Structures are given as C-alpha cells and as structure tokens.
Amino acid sequence: MKYLVIGAAKSGIAAAKLAKRKGFDVFLSESKPAKDFAEVIAEMDALGIEHEFGGNTLEALAGTDCIITSPGVPRGIPLFEAARERNIPIISELEFGRSFIPNNPLIAVTGTNGKTTTTTLITYMFNRACKTAHSAGNIGTPISELVDNIKPTDFIIAELSSFQLDHIDKFRPDFAVILNITPDHLYYHKTFEDYRYVKFRVGENMTPNDCLLLNADDDNTATKYAHTKGEIYKLSMQAPQESGVYNRNGSMCIKLSPTAKEEKIMELNEILLPGTHNAYNSMAAALAARVFEISNENIRDSLMAFEGVEHRLEFVRALDGIDYVNDSKATNINATWYALSSYKKPLVWIAGGRGDNNDYSALDELVRRNVKSIVAIGEEADAIFNHFAHVVRIEKADSMEEAVEKARKQAEDGDIVLFTPACKSFDWFNSYEHRGEVFKKVVRRLK
C-alpha cells in the first residue's frame, strides 16, 4: 500500500509519519519551495520518507493507492484531477488518523465561529471530571498525532474545519455540534451552499446511537440540511426545545429526550466567559458533557471557572484605565459581530487584514451603538475606511505599532481597545496566532 500525502504542514507531516510507522510506503508532496521546509526535509530524510517540494507533480502519483490531503489544499489542482480519473481515493488526514483509533469516543465541533472555544471548553470539562480528553483536529494537534499516544478509554474532542470534512469517507463522531454557519472560505468552496453542505457532512455516517446538536436559532443549521441517522438535539437561547439545551427565563436547561425531565444547570449570567456567543458555546459544551454522564455540578463549576482561549476575547492588560483585548481569531465578519456585541463599555476597534469578500454592512448598527472610533489596518484598510467613514471617527495605520498607538490616543479611561480584525491574517502575518502575539507584544510594551 502506497500513500501520497499532499501538504507539508502539521497535518500532512503527522499523516506521513503515521503511515511510515504503520509500515506503508509514503511519498510527501508540497507545492511550496524547499527553502521554506529545511527542518521538515531533514526529518523526512531521517525517517526514509521520499518527498518533493516546489510542486505537486503528476509523477508523484506513480504506484499510489490512496491520497491523504492536508486541510485547505485546493480541490482543483491537476494532481487531484488526475487521481480522480484513475479512481485513486482522496481522503483527509482526519479520516486517515481516525481509522487507527476508531473506538475512542470522539466529539466533533464544527461551525463558522466558536469552534476553538467550545472544543477547549469540552476538553476542560471532561478532564476536570476525571475523564481524560484530548483536544485535536483544527485546534492544532492532528488526529494522526494521537495514534499510539492515547489510551482506549480516552476521549477525543476534535475541532473540525470545512477543509477537513471535505474529504471524509467513513469518518463518524459519537457526538457532533454545528454551532453556526455563515459565509466563510468561499475562495475554496465557491458557493455558500457548498460550504454549508460540507459542514453537515459531520453527521452523514452517524448511527442512531450517535448525536448531532444543531443551533435552532440559526436558519443555516436547520434540520432539513442534516442527512443523518443520528439523534438530533437542538441548541437555543430563544426558546425551550423538546430535547437539547436551551435558555428558560435566564437559566441554562437540558432535556436529554422529549420525555426526560428538564434539568436546570445554572443561571446563564454565572458563565464566566462574556457575550451571547459564549453562552451558545457554553451550552453546546454542557450538552456534550451531560450526554457522556458528567454531572450537572461539574458542568456548572467548569463554566464558572473557564477563562477562555488565547486570541479569542483575550484580556491583555489594563493601562491608564483602558482595557486592551486580543481577538485575533476573529477572521470573519460574524466573529467580529460577536466581539463588538460582547462589551458594554465604549470600544476603540482595531480592524483589518486580508478580506474574503467582506460585507461590513452587517456591523453598521453595532458600530453606531458600541464603537467610538476605528483604526483600520492591512489590505482591507481602505475598504474599512470607506465603509465606516460616514459612521464613526476612523484612521488608518501602516503597522501594528502605529495602530495600537493611535487606538491608545483615541481611548479614554473606561474604554476598551478591542483588536477584532474581521479579516484573515495573511497580508502581514503567518497566522492569526502570529498576529495576536504581535498585538500583545506591542500592547505590553506601552509605557
């Protein structure tokens, strides 16, 4: 059996190493130049894994029985087209890794926004309740990396992107949640309908013993899109549901079936994380924990203690009565909408980066209500400036240092400087993590 692994980022490397450990022939192909992968090449050479860099050549298909693709590799590359013509299957690293640990209980978290917070929170709840759990997938640790390093009874809490779900075959989670769906990654999916369809693939292989949690308050996560045999639960802040997790008069409540007794978990205002979006994330995590028999007391204690994840509404410091908050993970309009709606104090908003057909009109009302001024950065600076110039005071900045200094001058005692970009990071930075670290470093250097 020969595997061709496409992509030399974390997922691809983990899949290649796992395939080699399991005794398969492996070839690694990366489109970017070799000069960017000196350490990877040295590691592959040491392991005896053949490779090519600087292009995904058709020659790499020779003798290939199956392709493992890293997340985000474009669907239409010539190598994929040739593979389809030869009936060579293309699977994701997620599919490959899971095939070696199929019996470990797996909870999948997908959606456009809130995935990392919810994944981290579920993992936190399980470990706090002495059920060993590992965060994996899009959150940073490939599933393939867990193989050989996990006990049979350990839980996998997997954050899944649409890229990972695009090439599944038999992948099946025991419990999955689709938090919300708004337009994103359209450069890859081309249409919103395709993006939504791929998100719902998370439930396509479920059995009646599995569970799929859908957001009843989001039209794009409606049951009609769920081609699944799994039991469907509903998540709602707006109305009680027959089964699922919901808000009843300010309390988080759970019903595990239409005939089950309603269980009150806690008051929603007791959740430590701020914002309505984090109420949704917390409720989804609570139901996942309850389905796997974690007690209501443990769930409540976890939600009152969990402080959040790095780069997502992360408090950095207070200086001169001004709070600085890092929300670099807000890479789209919807994520920034949640951020701008999470605070009652006046906001100085730093926004911008690389756009993805951004429609800023969705933020107009929030900006009028909550934002006193804006500093625009990156490739989208002009678009943001032109859109909001008639709404609120706005300036442009040519660096993160300049943006923070301008925001500081515009803020007053009692305000919040909120860095929530609404854009991808790849104009000035390597990733949203890199972008967030730079923001925090600049803020911490302020005198």
C-alpha positions in Angstrom: 0.0 0.0 0.0 1.4 3.4 -1.0 0.1 6.7 0.3 0.7 10.0 -1.3 0.5 12.8 1.3 -0.2 16.3 -0.1 0.9 19.2 2.1 3.9 19.5 4.5 2.1 21.4 7.2 1.2 19.9 10.6 -1.5 17.5 9.3 0.5 16.3 6.3 3.6 15.6 8.3 1.6 13.8 11.0 -0.1 11.6 8.4 3.2 10.8 6.6 4.9 9.8 9.9 1.9 7.7 11.0 1.8 5.9 7.6 5.5 5.2 7.8 5.2 3.9 11.3 2.5 1.5 10.2 4.7 0.1 7.5 3.3 1.7 4.4 5.2 3.3 1.5 4.9 7.0 1.7 5.6 10.0 -0.6 5.2 13.6 0.6 4.4 16.3 -1.9 4.4 20.0 -1.2 3.7 22.8 -3.6 5.8 25.5 -1.8 9.6 25.7 -2.3 12.1 23.5 -0.4 13.8 26.6 1.1 10.8 27.0 3.4 11.0 23.5 4.8 14.6 22.8 5.8 13.7 21.1 9.1 10.8 19.1 7.6 13.1 17.8 4.8 15.7 16.8 7.3 13.1 14.9 9.3 11.6 13.2 6.3 15.1 12.1 5.2 15.9 10.7 8.6 12.6 8.7 8.5 13.2 7.5 5.0 10.1 9.2 3.6 10.5 10.2 -0.1 9.4 13.8 -0.9 9.1 16.6 -3.4 8.9 20.3 -2.9 8.1 23.2 -5.2 5.2 21.5 -6.9 2.6 18.6 -6.8 3.8 16.7 -9.9 1.8 14.1 -11.7 4.8 11.8 -11.4 4.1 11.6 -7.7 1.0 9.5 -8.5 3.1 6.6 -9.7 2.1 3.5 -7.7 -0.2 5.5 -5.4 -3.1 3.6 -3.9 -4.6 6.5 -1.8 -4.0 10.2 -1.4 -4.1 11.9 2.0 -4.7 15.6 1.7 -3.9 18.3 4.2 -6.7 20.8 5.0 -7.2 23.6 2.5 -5.3 22.1 -0.4 -7.4 23.4 -3.4 -9.8 20.8 -4.8 -9.0 21.5 -8.4 -5.2 21.0 -8.5 -4.2 18.9 -11.6 -2.9 16.1 -9.4 -6.3 15.7 -7.8 -8.0 15.7 -11.2 -5.6 13.0 -12.4 -6.2 10.9 -9.3 -10.0 11.1 -9.9 -9.5 9.9 -13.5 -7.5 6.9 -12.2 -10.1 6.2 -9.4 -7.5 6.9 -6.7 -9.3 7.8 -3.4 -8.6 11.1 -1.8 -9.1 11.3 2.0 -8.4 13.8 4.7 -5.8 13.4 7.4 -8.8 13.3 9.8 -10.1 10.2 8.0 -6.7 8.5 8.0 -5.9 9.2 11.6 -9.3 8.2 12.9 -9.1 4.8 11.1 -6.4 3.7 13.6 -8.3 4.7 16.7 -12.0 4.1 15.7 -13.2 3.1 19.1 -12.1 6.1 21.1 -15.2 8.2 21.8 -15.0 11.3 19.6 -16.9 14.6 20.0 -16.7 16.8 16.9 -17.1 20.6 17.0 -17.7 22.5 13.8 -19.3 25.7 12.5 -18.0 29.0 11.4 -17.3 30.6 14.7 -16.8 29.4 18.3 -15.1 26.1 17.4 -11.9 26.6 19.3 -13.5 27.9 22.5 -16.1 25.1 22.5 -13.5 22.4 21.8 -11.3 23.7 24.6 -14.2 24.0 27.0 -15.4 20.5 26.4 -11.9 19.2 26.9 -11.6 21.2 30.1 -14.9 19.9 31.4 -14.0 16.2 30.8 -10.6 16.4 32.3 -11.9 18.3 35.3 -14.4 15.5 35.8 -11.6 12.9 35.6 -12.5 11.7 32.1 -9.2 12.0 30.1 -9.8 14.0 27.0 -7.5 15.4 24.2 -8.2 18.4 22.0 -7.3 17.7 18.4 -8.0 18.5 14.8 -8.1 22.1 13.6 -7.2 23.3 17.1 -3.5 22.3 16.4 -2.9 18.6 17.1 -3.7 16.4 14.1 -5.7 13.2 14.8 -2.8 11.2 13.4 -0.5 12.6 16.1 -2.8 11.0 18.8 -2.4 7.5 17.4 -0.1 5.4 19.6 -0.3 8.1 22.3 -3.8 7.6 23.5 -5.5 5.1 25.8 -8.6 3.2 24.6 -10.8 4.9 27.1 -9.6 8.5 26.3 -11.9 10.9 24.7 -11.0 12.9 21.5 -12.5 16.4 21.3 -12.0 17.4 17.7 -12.3 20.9 16.2 -13.2 20.3 12.5 -13.0 22.8 9.7 -14.8 22.5 6.4 -11.5 21.7 4.8 -11.1 18.6 7.0 -14.7 17.4 6.4 -14.4 17.9 2.6 -12.6 14.6 2.1 -14.1 12.2 4.7 -15.5 8.8 3.7 -16.3 6.7 6.8 -15.5 9.2 9.5 -18.1 9.1 12.3 -18.2 11.1 15.5 -20.2 9.8 18.5 -21.4 13.4 19.2 -21.2 16.4 17.0 -22.2 20.0 17.2 -22.7 22.5 14.4 -22.5 25.8 16.2 -23.5 28.2 13.4 -22.9 28.7 9.7 -22.2 32.0 8.0 -20.3 32.6 4.7 -16.6 31.8 5.0 -13.8 30.3 3.0 -15.7 31.0 -0.2 -12.4 31.2 -2.2 -12.2 27.4 -1.6 -15.9 26.4 -1.6 -17.0 28.9 -4.3 -20.6 28.9 -3.0 -22.2 29.2 0.4 -24.4 26.2 -0.3 -21.3 24.0 -0.8 -19.7 25.4 2.4 -22.9 24.6 4.3 -23.2 21.1 2.7 -19.6 20.2 3.7 -20.2 21.3 7.3 -23.2 19.0 7.6 -21.1 16.1 6.4 -20.0 15.7 10.0 -23.3 13.8 10.6 -23.6 11.8 7.4 -22.1 8.5 8.8 -23.8 8.6 12.2 -25.8 5.7 13.6 -29.0 6.0 15.7 -26.7 5.8 18.8 -24.9 9.0 17.8 -26.0 12.6 18.5 -26.0 15.7 16.4 -26.6 19.1 18.1 -27.9 21.9 15.8 -28.4 25.6 16.6 -32.1 26.1 16.4 -31.6 29.9 16.3 -29.6 29.8 13.1 -31.6 29.1 9.9 -28.4 27.7 8.2 -28.2 24.9 10.7 -31.8 23.8 10.2 -32.7 20.1 10.5 -33.6 19.9 6.8 -29.8 20.1 5.9 -29.0 17.2 8.2 -28.8 13.9 6.3 -28.1 11.8 9.3 -29.3 8.8 11.2 -28.1 10.3 14.5 -30.4 11.6 17.2 -30.8 15.4 16.7 -30.7 17.7 19.6 -31.4 21.5 19.5 -29.5 24.4 21.0 -31.4 27.7 21.6 -31.0 30.9 23.5 -34.5 32.0 22.3 -36.9 29.2 23.3 -37.2 25.8 25.1 -36.7 22.7 22.9 -38.1 19.2 23.0 -34.6 17.8 23.6 -31.3 19.6 23.8 -30.0 22.6 25.7 -31.8 26.0 25.9 -32.5 29.2 27.8 -35.6 29.2 30.0 -36.0 32.5 31.8 -32.3 33.2 32.1 -31.4 29.6 33.1 -29.5 27.0 31.1 -31.6 23.9 30.9 -31.1 20.4 29.4 -33.5 17.7 28.3 -31.9 14.5 27.1 -35.1 13.3 25.4 -38.7 14.6 24.7 -39.9 12.5 27.7 -37.0 13.2 30.0 -37.2 15.6 33.0 -35.8 19.1 32.4 -32.5 19.7 34.3 -31.6 23.2 35.3 -27.8 23.5 35.0 -27.2 27.1 36.1 -28.1 30.8 35.6 -26.7 32.0 32.3 -25.2 35.1 33.9 -23.0 32.8 36.0 -20.9 31.8 33.0 -17.5 33.4 33.2 -17.0 34.0 29.5 -18.6 37.2 28.2 -21.0 37.6 25.4 -24.0 35.9 23.9 -21.9 33.8 21.5 -20.1 32.3 24.5 -23.4 31.4 26.0 -24.0 29.3 22.9 -20.6 27.8 23.1 -21.0 27.0 26.8 -24.4 25.5 26.3 -23.1 23.2 23.5 -20.2 22.1 25.7 -22.7 21.5 28.6 -24.8 19.2 26.5 -21.8 17.2 25.2 -20.7 16.7 28.8 -24.1 15.7 30.0 -24.6 13.1 27.2 -21.4 11.5 28.4 -22.7 11.5 32.0 -20.7 14.3 33.5 -22.7 15.7 36.4 -24.5 19.0 36.4 -22.4 20.2 39.3 -19.2 19.6 37.4 -20.6 21.3 34.3 -21.6 24.3 36.4 -18.3 24.6 38.2 -16.4 24.3 34.9 -18.4 27.1 33.3 -17.9 29.4 36.3 -14.1 28.8 36.1 -13.2 28.6 32.4 -11.4 31.8 31.3 -11.3 31.2 27.6 -8.7 30.6 24.9 -5.8 32.6 23.6 -6.6 35.1 20.8 -10.3 34.9 21.5 -11.5 37.9 23.5 -8.3 37.6 25.5 -7.7 40.3 28.1 -4.1 41.5 27.6 -3.7 44.3 30.1 -5.1 47.5 31.6 -3.3 50.8 31.3 -4.5 54.3 32.3 -8.0 52.8 32.9 -8.1 51.4 29.3 -8.5 47.6 28.8 -6.7 46.0 25.8 -8.4 42.9 24.4 -6.9 40.5 21.8 -9.5 38.9 19.5 -7.1 38.0 16.6 -9.0 34.7 16.0 -11.9 36.8 14.6 -11.0 36.2 11.0 -14.5 36.9 9.5 -17.4 39.4 9.9 -19.5 37.1 12.0 -16.8 36.6 14.6 -16.3 40.3 14.9 -20.0 40.9 15.2 -20.0 38.7 18.3 -16.9 40.5 19.7 -18.4 44.0 19.2 -21.6 42.9 20.9 -19.9 41.4 24.0 -19.0 44.6 25.9 -21.0 47.4 27.4 -18.0 49.8 27.6 -17.1 52.1 24.7 -14.9 50.5 22.1 -11.9 51.6 20.1 -11.8 49.0 17.4 -8.7 47.9 15.5 -9.8 46.1 12.3 -8.4 44.8 9.1 -6.2 42.3 7.3 -6.9 40.3 4.2 -10.6 40.3 3.2 -12.7 37.4 2.0 -15.5 39.3 0.1 -16.3 41.1 3.4 -19.6 42.8 3.7 -19.2 45.3 6.6 -22.8 46.5 6.5 -23.6 43.7 8.9 -21.7 45.6 11.5 -23.2 49.0 10.9 -25.7 49.0 13.8 -23.2 47.6 16.3 -20.6 50.2 15.3 -23.1 53.1 15.7 -24.1 51.7 19.1 -20.8 50.5 20.6 -17.8 51.8 18.8 -16.4 55.4 19.4 -13.6 55.1 16.8 -11.8 52.7 14.5 -8.2 52.1 13.4 -8.0 50.3 10.1 -5.0 48.2 9.1 -3.8 45.8 6.4 -5.1 45.1 2.9 -8.6 45.9 3.9 -7.8 49.3 5.4 -9.2 51.3 2.5 -12.4 49.3 2.3 -13.0 49.6 6.1 -12.2 53.3 6.0 -14.5 54.0 3.1 -17.3 52.0 4.6 -17.3 53.5 8.1 -16.0 57.0 7.5 -19.6 58.4 7.5 -20.5 56.4 10.6 -17.7 57.0 13.2 -14.2 58.5 13.6 -11.7 56.4 11.7 -8.0 56.4 10.9 -5.6 54.1 9.0 -2.3 52.7 10.3 0.6 51.1 8.4 1.8 48.8 11.2 0.5 47.1 14.4 2.6 49.5 16.4 1.0 52.6 14.8 -2.4 51.0 15.1 -2.0 50.5 18.9 -0.6 54.0 19.4 -3.5 55.6 17.5 -6.0 53.5 19.4 -4.5 54.4 22.7 -4.7 58.2 21.8 -8.4 57.8 20.9 -9.3 55.8 24.0 -10.2 57.3 27.4 -10.4 56.0 31.0 -13.2 53.3 31.0 -12.8 52.4 27.3 -11.7 49.1 25.7 -9.2 48.9 22.8 -10.5 45.8 21.0 -8.5 44.1 18.3 -11.0 42.1 16.4 -9.9 42.1 12.8 -12.9 40.6 10.8 -10.2 39.6 8.3 -7.7 36.8 7.6 -4.1 37.4 8.8 -2.1 36.6 5.7 -1.3 40.1 4.5 1.1 41.0 7.3 1.3 37.8 9.3 1.8 34.0 9.1 -1.4 33.1 11.0 -4.0 34.6 13.4 -1.8 33.3 16.3 1.2 35.2 15.0 -0.9 38.3 14.5 -2.3 38.1 18.1 1.2 37.6 19.5 2.4 40.7 17.8 -0.6 42.7 19.1 0.0 41.5 22.6 3.7 42.3 22.4 3.0 45.8 21.2 0.4 46.4 24.0 2.7 45.1 26.7 5.5 47.4 25.6 3.3 50.5 26.1 4.6 52.8 28.9 
